Amino acid sequence: MSEAKGARFNAGKWKPTFWPREALKAGSRVWEFGEAKYARDNWRGGLLWTEVADSTIRHLQDFLDPSKSDFDKESGLHVVWHALCNVAMLTWFIRYRPECDDRWKGEFVAVAKEQDDACDARFRDPQYSP
């Protein structure tokens, strides 16, 4: 390791070197595919948050399902790379596109204890498949 002699005051600043280079490269490949398909930075115009979240979940479900391919049918890129970019978009949207937040924000309906227990029992039933 080289010996640093200069002074720099970086306390409290973010450290992009924490990100693995492979993740940055993988994400860039997906962004490049999106640029060719739509236009560079098209997504910055705003997308409904639930659409991006749905896409993220679909890609991760494909990754977790051993019967599915790890590679996106359209782009040929790894599905985890697509999920990474979707999460990056959502992170950006939180700050710059709050008007696209279409998550459900209604009140939860109180469920009777018996109904809740019945639902829990159904999900524990090995014959039940959602």
PyMOL commands that set and color helices and strands:
alter all, ss='L'
color gray80, all
select helices_A, chain A and resi 16-18+21-37+42-45+49-64+79-96+98-100+113-124
alter helices_A, ss='H'
color red, helices_A
deselect
rebuild
show_as cartoon
